[in-house]
Amino acid sequence: MAFTPVKSVRLIMAGLCMALIAGCEDGFDVDLRGGLGSGLDTTTAAKSATAKRPKPDNRGIISYPGYQVAVAKRGDTLSDVSARIGVPADELAKYNGIQPDASLRDGEIVALPYKVAEPSAATGGTGVIQPPQSEVDIASLAGSAIDNAQPDVTTEALEPTPKPVAKTKTQTGYEPVRHKVKRGETAFTISRLYNVSVRALADWNGLGSDFTIRENQYLLIPPADPEIEKKAAAAAATAGTTATAAAATTKPGQGSPTPTPPSASKPLPEDDSVVRVEKPESPDLGKNQSASKSQMGYPVSGKIIRPYSKGKNNGVDISGKAGAAVMAAADGKVAAITTDADDVTIVVLRHSDNLMTVYYNVDAVNVTKGKSVKRGQKIAALPAKDSFVHFEVRKGFDSVDPMPYLK
C-alpha cells in the first residue's frame, strides 16, 4: 500500500493533537481549550472568521502602529528582502531565528527589528494600517435626544454639517498579536491557543503545506473579521428575540393533549408462545492474548506495512481485512473519540503508567468516551477503504516505539 507525503503528515498531525490530552485527567477536550489560557469558554471566538491579511507595498512592507513586517516574494532569500527594505540581513536573521542565506516561501512573514520608512504612494503603499472606525450617526443621536426631552426644553437649529473631505484610501484592520515560537510548539498548538484555524495561521504567515514552524520565528495571529462578527451577533440576537417572543405567546396547557400510550393504561399480556433463549456470554477476546508476556497486544491481526520512525511516522501501520476487529492493546479507559480534518476517525485509550494508545483510521466504533476496556476487547473495525490502522503508543506527550510493548 502506497503512502503519500500528505497522508504521512496527517498521521503525524493527528498523533501530535492526541498527545495533548495526556495532561487532561478529566477526559479529552476536543477543541483543546480546557487546559489552555484562562479556561474560559471560547467556543464562539473559535468559530469567528478571520480577516484577510493587508496588502504589502512594493517592498513587501506591511506597517502597523506598533511594528512592521516584510512579506517575502517567490524565490526570495533573506538577503533579497534585506536589500529591498534596507535592514541588514544578519539583523533580520538574528531577529527571526533563521540563517541569512535561507530561502523563503512565497508570502512568508519576516518580522522587522525596527521600523523603516512607512509605506507611501512612492512605494506603492497606503500608509500605516489603521483600525476600523466606528461610524456614529451624530445627527440621529441628537434628534432622538431632543424627541425624548421634556416639553419646556427649547431647541435651536444648527448649521448644516459640512461634508467630510475625501481622505486618501488607507487600509484598515486590527493589529495582529505577534507570537514568538518557543521550543516544542507547533502550528496546531498555537492556533488552538489563540482560537484561530491553522489554515488561517498558515495563510497569514506563508507557512508550507506541512505547517512547519521554527523556534524564535514570529507569527502573526489572524484577527477576527469584525464585519462577520457583527452579522453573526445580529443573527443570534434575532433568533433569540424570535424564540423569546414565541415562548411569551404560548400559555401553559394550550395545544393538543399528549395521548396516553396504550401500554401505560394496561400492560400487554404475556406471550407464552415465545421461547426464551439465554443470551450467550460475549467471548473475552483478551483471553486469546493472555498467555503473551508482552505488555500490549496487537490491535489488528495483520502485517506491519510501515514501521515506526520518530518525527516521520510516530507509530506503526498495520494492515488487515476490511471490517476486521480493532482491539484495545491493553486495559484502559476511552479518553477520546474524534475525527481529523478529513473525517478520519481516531480513538484514544488511556492506560496506567502515563501511557496512551492511539488508533487512527478506524470505523464502526462500538465504545464510548469514559468507558473502561479490556485488552483484546473490540473497540472498532477496519474501514472498507484503506484497511489499515495507524497505531501509536505515547508516554505523556512523547511518542515512543510501539514494538517493545508488542513483543
N, C-alpha and C positions, 0 to 999 in steps of 0.2 A: 504494500500500500504506500503510495507516494504522499509526502507531506510538503506542502508549500510553506515558504517563509512566513506568509501571513498567518497560516494556521498555527505555526510554531509560536509566533508572537502572541496569538490569542491565548494559547495554553499557558504561556509564561505569565501573561497579564492576569488570567483567571487565578493562577496559583498565588500571585502576589496579593490580589484582593482578598483571597481566602486567608492569607497569613495574618491579616489584620484582626481577625476575630479571636486570635489566640489570647489576647488580653481581656476578652469580654466574658466575664463569669456568668452574666445574666442572659446569655444567648447571643445570637448573631444579629447585628444591626445591619440590614441590607444596605442602607444608604451610608453606613459608617459615620453617622453623625453623633451617636450617643457618646462616644468616647473622645470626641474632639471638641475644642473650643469650650464654651461655657455650658454646653449641654442643653441649650435652648432648642426648641423645635424650629428647625429651619427648612421644613418641607416646602413651604411656599416660596422661599427665596431660592431653593434649589431648582424650582421649576421655572423661574424667571428667565426670559430670553435675554441674551447679552447683546450689547450694542456692537456695531461694526467698528473695526479699528480705523482711526482717521487716516487720510491720505498724507504721505510724506511729501516734502518738496523735492526738487531735482537732485539735491544732495542725499536724500533719504532721511532727512531730519523731521521728526515729529516733536513739537515743543509743547510741554505742559507748564503750568505756572511753577511747579516745584522741581522739575527735572526735564531732561531731553533724552531721546533715544534716536538711534540711527537704524534704518531698515536696509538690510543687505539686498543686493540685486543678484540675479542668477550669475554664477561664475565668480562672484567676489571672493577675495581673501580679506583678512583683517587689514592688510596693508592698503588694499584698494579703498576700503571705507575710510581709513586714516587719511589718504590723500584727498578724498572728496571733502571731508569735514574739517580738516586741519588740526586733528588731535594725533599726537604721536602714537604709532602702532603699539609700542611697548606699554604705554599707559593704558590703552584700550585693553590690551591682553591681560595685564595685571588686574584691572578692574573687573573684567568679565570671566576670569579664570580660564583663559584659552591661550593657545600659542599664537604668536604674531603672524606666522605663515599659514595658519589654519584656514581651510576652505569653509565658506559659509553657505548655508542653504538660502534659496530664494525666499525673501520675506523674513529671514531670521533677525531677531531684535538684538542690537548691540547697545548696552547702556553706556552713557557718556559720564565720565568722572566729573566734568564741569560743563557749564553752558558755553556754546559757541554762538555765532550770530543767529538771531532769530529768523525763521522763515519769512520771506517777504515776496513782493512781486518780482523782485530781481532774481530770486532763487526759485520762482515758480510755486511759492507757498502763500499761505493766507494768515501768517502770524501765529501767535500762541493759541492753543486750543482753549476756548472759553466755555465755562459751564453754562448749561441752558438757563435762560432767564424765564422766570415765571411771568406770564402775561396777565396783569391785573387790570381789569376794566375799571378805571377810576370813576368815570362818568356814571357807570351803572351803580357803583357802590354809593356815590354821593346822592344819586337820585333816590335810592332805596332808603337812605338815612333820612332824607327830607320827608318822604312819604310817611315814615313811621314817627315823625316828630309830633310834638303837641301842637294844638291849633294856634297858640299865641306866638309861635316861632315865625319870624319874618325871614324871607329869603331875598336875595339879590342876584340878578342874572350875572353870570360871569362871562368874561371874554372867551370867545371860542378858542379851543386848544389848537395851536399851530400843528400842522402835520409834521411828523418827525422826518428829519433829514436822512436820506438813504445812507446807510453805512456800508463800508467795504465788506464784502462777503467774507465771513470768518467761520471756520469750522467750530462746531460746538460739541461738547462731550464731557463726561466726568473724568477726572484724573484717576487713572487706574492705580491700585495698590501695587508697589513693586515688591516682589518676593525674592529673596536671595536663597538659592537652593543649598540645603545642608546635606551632609553625607547621609545616605540611606533613604532620602526622599525620592519619590517617583512622581511622574506627571499625574498619576491617578490619586495618590495621597494628597497632593497639593490641590487638585481640582475638587476633591471631597472636602478638604479643609475650608475652602472658600465658597463651596456650594455653586460651582460652575461646571459645565460639562468639559470633559477632557478634550473634546473636539474643538470647543471654543478656545480653550487654553492653547491648543496646538495652532489654530488659525491666527491668533493674535501674536504668537511668538515665533512662527515659522518653524515649528517642530517637524521632524520627519515622520514617516508613516509608523515607525516603531515607538514614537513618543519619547525618545531618549533625551534625557537632560543631564547636565554635568554639575558637579559641585562648584559653588560660587557663581553659578550662572544667575543673571537677573531675569525674572519672568514678570510680565505684565499680567495682572489678574483682570480679565474682561469685566467691565462694569455692566450693570443691568441696563436694559433698554427702557428708559422712562416712559416712552410712548406706549409700549406693550404693557408695562405695569399699570398705567392709567386705565387702559382698556380692560385689562383683567379685573382691576378693582371695581370699575364701573359695572362690569357684567356680574361680578359677585354680589355687589350691592343691589342690583336689580333683581337677581334671583332671590336674595334674602328678603327683599321687600315683598315680592310676589308670594313667597312661602308664608310670610307673616300675615299678609292680607287674607290668604286662603284659610289660614288657621283661625283668624279672627272672625270670619263669617260663618264658620262651621260650629254649630252648637252641639253639646253632648246629647246623645240619644236620638239624633236625627239620622235619617238614612235607613236603608233596608236592614232588618234584623238578621243577625247571623243564624242560619239554620242549624238546628241541633243534629250532630251526626247520628245516624241510626245506631251505631254501636254504643253511644253514650246513654241512650234510653233503655236499651235491652241488649244484653250480651248475646253473641251468636252461640248457638248450641254446639256442643262438642261433636266433631265428626268422627264416629267410631270406625269409619272405613279407611281412615288414614293410618298407615302402618308407620310407626315412629322408628327411625333408624338412628342409632347412636352415631354421632359425627366422629370419624376417626381423628386421632390426635395428629397435628401437623408434625411432619418429620423434623427433627432437630438437625439442620444441615451442619451445625458446628461440630457434631459428633464425628463427621467424616474427617475432620482435621484435628480432632482432639489428641490423636496419637502423635501428631507432629510436635517436635521440640521447638519449632520456630515461634518467635514472638507474635507474628501475624500470619494470617493465611492469605493466599492469592484471592483477589476479588473476583477473578474470572478464570475459568479453566481454558487456557489458550496459550498462545505463543507471544513472547515479548518481541514486538516489532520495532520498538525504539527504546534504547537504553537511557538511563539517567545521565545527564550532563549538566553540571552546575552552571546556572545562568543561561543555558540554552534550552534544556528540557528538564524542568525541575521535578520530574517523576519518571515513570515508565509507562509505555503504551502497550496494552495487552489486547490482542485480537481475540475474537470469539465468534460464535454463530449468532446471527441476528435473533434477538429475543432471548438469548441465554441470560441466566440469572447473574446479577451483580451482587456480590455478598460482602457483608461487613468483614473487614480484615481482622478486627479484634472487638472485644466487648467495649461498649462505649455508649454515647448518647448523641442523638442527631442535633448538631449545632446549627445547621443551616441547610435550606433547600432553596436555590435561587437559579437564575439564568444569566448568561452574559449578553453582550450586545447583539449576538447572532441567534439569540433564543436557544442556546445550548444549555441543557440542564446540568447543574452542579449540586452534588450532595457532599456535605462536610460532617464528619463524625469527630467528636472529642473523646479522647481516651485518657487514662491515667498517665502519670509521669510527664505531664505537659505535652503530650503527643496529640496530633490530629492527623486524620487521613482525608484526602480529597478524591472524589470520584467525579471526573469530568467526562461529559458526553454519554449520559445515561438517559433512559426513557422509562416510562411506566413506574415511577417512584411509588412504593407502597408503604412508606413510613412517613411520620410527621415530625415536625420540629419539636425537640424536647423529649422524644421517645427513646427509651433505652433499647439497645440492640445487643445481640449476642454474636460472637464470632461465627461466621458461616451463615448467618441469617440473611435471607434475600432482602435487599433494600431497593432494588431497581432491576432493570433489564437493559440489555444492549439494544441500541436503535437498529432499525432495519437498514438504514444507510450509514456507511462508515462504522461498521460494527466493531468498535474497539472502545476501551475505557482508558482514559488517562488517569493514572493512579499516583498520588503523591503522599509522602509522609513528611510531616512538619513537626519540628521540635520548637515550640514557641513561635517565633517569627521566621525561622530559617527552614528552608527545605533541606532534607537530608536524603541520602541514597536509600531507597526502599529495600534494596536487595538484602542487606544484612538482617533486616527484620523478617524477610520472607524465607531465608534459608535456615 
